[in-house]
Amino acid sequence: MLDRPDRVPRRGRARRSRTAWTVERRFAVLRWSIVGVWTALLVGRIVVVSTAPQTDLTFFGIAELVAITVGVAGVVVAVVRARAIRRRRADEALALAIRRIDPTVWLVPAAPTPELRQDVQRARPEAVLGERVTWAFGATEASLWELEERRATRLLVIRWSRMVHIGIEDVLGERNASAVAVHYVRPDDTAAVATFFVRSAAGSRRLLGRGPRLERLVADLARERIVA
C-alpha cells in the first residue's frame, strides 16, 4: 500500500512483469486445452455414432457437460484475471510516469470520494475522475494523479505548508471503507478538505476500512506534514 521508492527495487518490478506474463500464458494454455477437449469429445461422439449407432452415449453427454462447465468457469476466471492485470499495469504505468518527474515521491493507490470529485471539478471543470487515482506525497507537496489514456495528469496539488490536519473520516453510504481527510488551505486562503479512499494495492479495487494499515498511513502522513 505504501509505495515508497526505497521499498520497490527494480528486481521486484521485473519479477512482477514475468509473473504477469506467466499468468497470461497459463490462461492461454487452459483455453486451448478446453478447446482441445471439446474437439476430442465431438470427434469421439461422431465416430461412435457412425461406427456403432446402438452405443449408449450417456458417458459422452456427462463428459460434454463437465467440459462445458469447466470451460465456462475458465473463461470467466480468465476475463476477471485479465481485467485485474490491466488495472495493475495501468497503476504501474502511472507510477512510472510520476517517478520520472520526481523519483522520491511516496505513492498511495486511491479511489476518489464524491467530495474529492467535486473539488477536482471545481478546480478543473474539464476533468472527470475515474475509479482509480494515485496520490504522490513528496518532500514539499501532495499531488493527485490520474492516468488519462496514456498520459499522466496531475489534478490537484496541496503543499505541506498549507496542510492543517490529516485524519480518518467515515463516509456516508460506505460500510466497509473509511476515507483519509486532508484539511488544507487553498491559495486564496479559504479552508478546504480533500478526502479519498485508499485501495489495498496497485490494481486493486478493494478499499481499506479502519484498521492498522489505514491508521499507519495517516500517522505517516501526519509525521511527514510536521517534518516538512
ROTOR-520381 format. One record per atom (N, C-alpha, C): z negated, y, x negated; residue in one letter. Coordinates in steps of 0.1 Angstrom, whole numbers, padded with zeros to 4 digits, always signed. Each point is the difference from the previous one (the first is absolute). Layout:
% residues N
ZYXA ...
This chain:
% residues 228
+0000-0012-0008M +0000+0012+0008M +0000+0012-0009M -0008+0000-0010L -0001+0012-0009L +0010-0002-0011L +0011+0006+0001D +0011-0003-0010D +0000+0011-0011D -0010-0002-0008R -0002+0009-0012R +0010-0004-0011R +0006+0009-0007P +0010-0004-0010P -0005-0010-0011P -0013+0002-0004D -0005-0009-0010D -0004-0014+0005D +0002-0002+0013R -0003-0013+0006R +0013-0008+0004R +0012+0006-0003V +0012-0007+0004V +0009-0001-0013V -0002-0011-0007P +0008-0002-0012P +0014-0004+0003P +0009+0003-0009R +0014-0003+0002R +0002-0015+0002R -0007-0008-0007R +0001-0014+0001R -0003-0005+0014R -0010+0007+0007G -0003-0004+0014G +0011+0003+0009G +0007+0012-0002R +0011+0004+0008R +0012-0010-0001R +0002-0004-0013A +0011-0010-0002A -0003-0013+0007A -0013-0004-0001R -0004-0013+0007R +0002+0001+0015R -0003+0011+0006R +0002+0002+0014R +0015-0001+0004R +0009+0006-0008S +0014-0001+0002S +0005-0014+0000S -0005-0008-0011R +0004-0014-0001R -0005-0008+0012R -0012+0003+0005T -0006-0007+0011T +0008+0003+0013T +0004+0012+0002A +0008+0004+0012A +0014-0007-0001A +0006-0001-0011W +0013-0007-0001W -0002-0015+0002W -0011-0006-0005T -0003-0014+0003T -0002-0003+0014T -0006+0009+0007V -0002-0001+0015V +0013+0000+0007V +0009+0009-0004E +0013+0001+0007E +0008-0013-0002E +0000-0005-0013R +0007-0012-0003R -0006-0012+0008R -0013+0000+0001R -0007-0011+0008R +0005+0000+0014R +0000+0012+0006F +0005+0000+0014F +0015-0003+0002F +0008+0003-0010A +0014-0003+0000A +0001-0016+0000A -0008-0006-0009V +0001-0015-0001V -0005-0006+0013V -0010+0006+0006L -0005-0005+0013L +0010+0001+0011L +0007+0012+0000R +0010+0002+0010R +0012-0010-0001R +0005-0002-0012W +0011-0010-0002W -0005-0014+0002W -0012-0003-0003S -0006-0013+0003S +0000-0003+0015S -0004+0010+0008I +0000-0002+0014I +0014-0002+0005I +0010+0008-0005V +0014-0002+0004V +0005-0014-0003V -0004-0005-0012G +0004-0013-0005G -0006-0011+0009G -0012+0002+0004V -0006-0010+0009V +0006+0000+0014V +0003+0012+0005W +0007+0000+0013W +0014-0006-0001W +0007+0003-0010T +0013-0006-0002T +0000-0015-0001T -0010-0005-0008A -0002-0015-0001A -0003-0006+0013A -0009+0006+0008L -0003-0006+0013L +0012+0000+0009L +0008+0011+0000L +0011+0001+0009L +0011-0011-0004L +0002-0001-0013V +0010-0010-0005V -0005-0014+0003V -0013-0002-0002G -0005-0014+0003G +0001-0003+0015G -0003+0009+0009R +0002-0002+0014R +0014-0003+0003R +0010+0007-0005I +0014-0002+0002I +0004-0014-0004I -0004-0004-0012V +0003-0013-0006V -0005-0011+0009V -0013+0001+0004V -0006-0010+0008V +0006-0002+0013V +0003+0012+0007V +0006-0001+0013V +0014-0006-0001V +0007+0003-0011S +0014-0005-0002S +0000-0015-0003S -0009-0005-0008T +0000-0014-0004T -0008-0009+0009T -0011+0005+0006A -0009-0008+0009A -0004+0008+0012A +0008+0002+0010P -0003+0009+0011P -0013-0005+0008P -0003-0013-0001Q -0012-0005+0007Q -0013+0003-0007Q +0000+0006-0012T -0012+0002-0007T -0009+0011+0006T -0013-0003+0000D -0010+0010+0005D -0001+0012-0009D +0003+0012+0005L +0000+0012-0008L -0013+0008+0001L -0010-0007+0004T -0013+0008+0002T -0005+0005-0014T +0002-0008-0010F -0004+0004-0014F +0007+0013-0004F +0013+0001+0003F +0008+0012-0004F -0005+0012+0008F -0003-0003+0013G -0005+0011+0008G -0013+0006-0005G -0009-0009-0004I -0013+0005-0005I +0002+0007-0014I +0008-0006-0008A +0003+0006-0013A +0006+0014+0001A +0010+0001+0009E +0006+0013+0002E -0010+0010+0006E -0008-0004+0009L -0010+0009+0005L -0010+0005-0011L -0004-0009-0009V -0009+0004-0011V +0008+0009-0009V +0012-0003-0003A +0008+0008-0009A +0002+0014+0005A +0003+0001+0013I +0002+0013+0006I -0013+0008+0000I -0012-0006+0003T -0012+0007+0000T -0004+0005-0014T +0002-0009-0010V -0003+0004-0014V +0010+0011-0005V +0012-0001+0005G +0010+0010-0004G -0003+0014+0006G -0003+0000+0013V -0004+0013+0006V -0012+0006-0007V -0010-0009-0002A -0012+0005-0007A +0003+0006-0014A +0008-0007-0007G +0004+0004-0013G +0008+0013+0000G +0008+0002+0010V +0008+0013+0001V -0010+0011+0003V -0009-0002+0009V -0010+0010+0004V -0008+0004-0013V -0005-0010-0007V -0008+0003-0012V +0008+0008-0010V +0013-0004-0002A +0008+0006-0010A +0003+0015+0004A +0002+0003+0013V +0002+0013+0004V -0012+0009-0002V -0012-0005+0004V -0012+0007-0002V -0003+0002-0015V +0002-0010-0008R -0002+0001-0015R +0010+0010-0006R +0012+0000+0005A +0010+0009-0006A -0003+0015+0003A -0005+0002+0013R -0005+0014+0003R -0011+0004-0008R -0010-0009-0003A -0011+0004-0009A +0005+0003-0014A +0009-0008-0005I +0005+0003-0013I +0007+0013-0001I +0008+0004+0011R +0007+0013+0000R -0010+0011+0000R -0011-0002+0008R -0010+0011+0000R -0007+0002-0013R -0003-0011-0007R -0006+0001-0013R +0009+0006-0010R +0013-0004+0000R +0009+0006-0009R +0002+0015+0002R +0000+0004+0013A +0001+0015+0003A -0012+0007-0005A -0012-0006+0001D -0012+0007-0005D +0000+0000-0016D +0005-0010-0006E +0001-0001-0014E +0010+0010-0005E +0012+0002+0007A +0010+0010-0004A -0006+0014+0001A -0008+0003+0011L -0006+0013+0001L -0010+0002-0011L -0008-0010-0003A -0010+0001-0011A +0007+0003-0013A +0011-0006-0003L +0007+0002-0012L +0006+0014-0001L +0005+0005+0011A +0005+0014+0001A -0011+0010-0003A -0011-0002+0006I -0011+0009-0001I -0005+0000-0015I -0001-0012-0006R -0005-0002-0014R +0010+0007-0009R +0013+0001+0003R +0009+0006-0009R -0003+0015-0001R -0005+0006+0011I -0004+0014+0000I -0013+0002-0007I -0010-0009+0004D -0013+0001-0006D -0006-0014-0002D +0001-0005-0013P -0004-0014-0002P -0015-0002+0001P -0008+0011+0001T -0015-0002+0000T -0006+0000+0014T +0008+0001+0011V -0005+0001+0013V -0006-0014+0004V -0008+0001+0010W -0007-0011+0006W +0005-0002+0014W +0007-0011+0003L +0007-0002+0012L -0008-0008+0011L +0001+0004+0012V -0007-0006+0011V +0010-0002+0011V +0003-0013+0004P +0009-0002+0011P -0007+0003+0013P +0007+0008+0009A -0007+0005+0012A +0010-0001+0012A -0006+0003+0011A +0007+0001+0013A -0004+0013+0006A +0009+0008+0006P -0004+0013+0006P -0008-0002+0013P -0009+0009+0002T -0006+0001+0013T +0008+0011+0009T -0002+0000+0013P +0006+0010+0008P -0003+0014-0005P -0012+0002-0005E -0004+0014-0005E +0008+0003-0012E +0002-0009-0009L +0008+0002-0012L +0014+0003+0003L +0006-0007+0010R +0014+0002+0004R +0001+0015+0005R -0009+0005+0008Q +0000+0013+0005Q -0001+0010-0012Q -0008-0002-0010D -0002+0009-0011D +0013+0001-0008D +0006-0012-0002V +0013+0000-0008V +0011+0007+0008V +0000-0003+0013Q +0011+0006+0008Q -0002+0016+0000Q -0013+0004+0000R -0002+0014+0000R +0004+0007-0013R -0002-0008-0011A +0004+0006-0014A +0015-0002-0002A +0005-0012+0005R +0014-0002-0003R +0006-0006+0013R +0005+0009+0009P +0005-0004+0013P +0011-0010+0000P +0008-0001-0012E +0011-0009+0000E -0004-0014-0004E -0013-0002-0004A -0004-0013-0005A -0007-0008+0012A +0004-0013+0001V -0006-0009+0009V -0006-0012-0007V -0013-0001+0000L -0007-0011-0008L +0003-0013+0005L +0003-0010-0009G +0001-0014+0005G -0014-0006+0001G +0000-0014+0000E -0012-0007+0001E -0007-0002-0013E +0007+0002-0011R -0007-0002-0013R +0003+0012-0009R -0011+0005-0006V +0000+0011-0010V -0008-0003-0012V +0000+0008-0010T -0008-0002-0012T -0007+0013-0004T -0013-0001-0003W -0007+0012-0005W +0000-0002-0016W +0003+0011-0006A -0001+0000-0015A -0011+0010-0004A -0011-0005-0006F -0011+0008-0005F +0001+0002-0015F +0002+0013-0004G +0001+0003-0014G -0011+0008-0005G +0001+0006-0012A -0011+0007-0006A -0003+0013+0007A +0010+0006+0007T -0002+0014+0006T +0003+0000+0015T +0006-0010+0005E +0004+0000+0014E +0002-0013+0006E +0000-0001+0014A +0004-0011+0007A +0013+0003+0008A +0009-0010+0000S +0013+0003+0006S +0004-0012+0009S +0006+0003+0011L +0005-0011+0009L +0015-0002-0002L +0003-0013-0001W +0014-0003-0003W +0005-0010+0010W +0014+0000+0002E +0006-0010+0009E +0014-0003-0006E +0004-0012+0001L +0014-0004-0004L +0010+0002+0011L +0008+0010-0002E +0010+0004+0010E +0014-0006-0005E +0004-0011+0006E +0012-0008-0005E -0003-0004-0014E +0006+0006-0010R -0003-0004-0014R -0006+0012-0008R -0005+0010+0007R -0005+0012-0006R -0015+0001+0003R -0008+0003-0011A -0014+0003+0002A -0002+0014+0004A -0007+0002+0011T -0002+0014+0006T -0015+0003+0000T -0003+0011-0006R -0014+0005+0000R -0002+0009+0013R -0009-0004+0008L -0001+0007+0013L -0012+0009+0001L -0010-0002-0008L -0012+0008+0001L -0007+0000-0013L -0006+0011-0004V -0007+0002-0013V -0013+0006+0003V -0011-0006-0005I -0013+0006+0001I -0007+0001-0014I -0003+0011-0004R -0006+0002-0014R -0015-0004+0001R -0005-0006-0010W -0014-0004+0000W -0009+0012+0001W +0004+0011-0005S -0008+0012+0001S -0001+0006+0014S +0009-0005+0009R +0000+0005+0014R -0007-0010+0009R -0005-0012-0006M -0006-0010+0009M -0015+0003+0002M -0004-0003+0012V -0014+0003+0003V -0008-0012+0002V +0005-0011+0006H -0007-0012+0003H +0009-0011+0002H -0004-0012-0004I +0008-0012+0003I -0009-0011+0006I +0003-0005+0011G -0008-0010+0007G +0008-0010+0008G -0007-0008+0008I +0006-0010+0009I -0002+0004+0014I +0010-0001+0008E -0001+0003+0014E +0006-0011+0009E -0006-0003+0011D +0006-0010+0010D +0010+0008+0008D +0011-0007+0002V +0011+0006+0008V +0001-0007+0014V +0001+0009+0010L +0000-0005+0014L +0012-0009+0002L -0002-0011+0006G +0011-0010+0002G +0002-0010-0011G -0007+0002-0011E +0002-0010-0011E -0014-0007-0002E +0000-0013+0005R -0013-0007-0001R -0002-0006-0014R +0010-0004-0007N -0002-0007-0012N +0003+0008-0013N +0003+0013+0002A +0003+0008-0012A -0007+0014+0001A -0004+0004-0011S -0006+0014-0001S +0008+0008-0010S +0000+0013+0002A +0008+0009-0007A -0008+0008-0011A +0007+0002-0011V -0006+0009-0010V +0003+0015+0004V -0010+0008+0000A +0002+0014+0004A -0002+0009-0012A +0011+0008-0003V -0001+0009-0011V -0001+0014+0005V -0011+0007-0001H -0002+0013+0005H +0003+0010-0011H +0010+0009+0003Y +0004+0009-0011Y +0003+0014+0006Y +0004+0009-0009V +0003+0014+0004V +0015+0002-0003V +0008+0005+0009R +0014+0002-0002R +0002+0013-0008R +0012+0002-0006P +0002+0012-0008P -0002+0013+0008P +0000+0000+0013D -0002+0012+0008D -0015+0001+0003D -0009-0008-0006D -0014+0000+0001D -0005-0005+0014D +0008-0008+0007T -0005-0006+0013T -0004-0014-0003T -0010-0005+0007A -0005-0013-0002A +0009-0011+0006A +0001-0011-0006A +0009-0011+0005A -0006-0013-0004A +0005-0011+0007V -0005-0014-0002V +0013-0009-0001V +0001-0007-0010A +0011-0010-0001A -0007-0014+0001A +0004-0008+0010T -0006-0013+0002T +0011-0010-0002T -0003-0012-0006F +0009-0010-0002F -0007-0014+0000F +0008-0010+0005F -0005-0014-0002F +0003-0005-0013F -0007-0009-0005V +0002-0007-0013V +0005-0014+0002V +0012-0003-0005R +0005-0014+0001R -0006-0009-0011R -0001-0012+0003S -0008-0009-0009S +0008-0002-0013S +0013+0001+0000A +0007-0001-0012A +0014+0005+0002A +0008+0002-0011A +0014+0004+0001A +0008-0010+0008A +0008+0005+0009G +0008-0008+0008G -0007-0006+0013G -0013+0002+0000S -0008-0006+0011S -0001+0010+0012S -0001-0005+0012R -0003+0008+0011R -0014+0000+0005R -0008-0009-0006R -0014-0001+0004R -0008+0012-0004R -0008+0005+0009L -0007+0012-0003L -0015-0003-0003L -0006+0007-0009L -0014-0003-0003L -0009+0007+0010L -0011-0007+0003G -0011+0006+0008G -0011+0003-0009G -0011+0004+0007R -0012+0003-0008R -0005-0012-0008R -0003+0002-0012G -0004-0011-0009G +0000+0004-0014G -0003-0009-0009P -0002+0004-0015P +0013+0006-0006P +0011-0005+0004R +0013+0005-0007R +0002+0014+0004R -0001+0003+0013L +0003+0014+0005L -0011+0010-0005L -0013-0005+0000E -0011+0008-0005E +0002+0003-0015E +0004-0010-0007R +0002+0002-0015R +0011+0010-0002R +0011-0001+0007L +0011+0010-0001L -0005+0014+0003L -0007+0002+0010V -0005+0014+0004V -0009+0005-0011V -0009-0009-0005A -0009+0004-0011A +0008+0004-0013A +0010-0008-0003D +0009+0004-0012D +0007+0013+0002D +0005+0003+0013L +0007+0012+0002L -0010+0012+0000L -0012-0002+0005A -0010+0011-0001A -0004+0003-0014A -0001-0011-0008R -0004+0002-0014R +0012+0007-0008R +0012-0003+0004E +0012+0006-0006E +0000+0015+0003E -0003+0003+0013R +0000+0014+0004R -0011+0008-0008R -0012-0006-0001I -0010+0007-0007I +0003+0003-0015I +0006-0011-0006V +0003+0001-0015V +0011+0011-0002V +0010+0000+0009A +0011+0009-0001A -0005+0014+0002A 
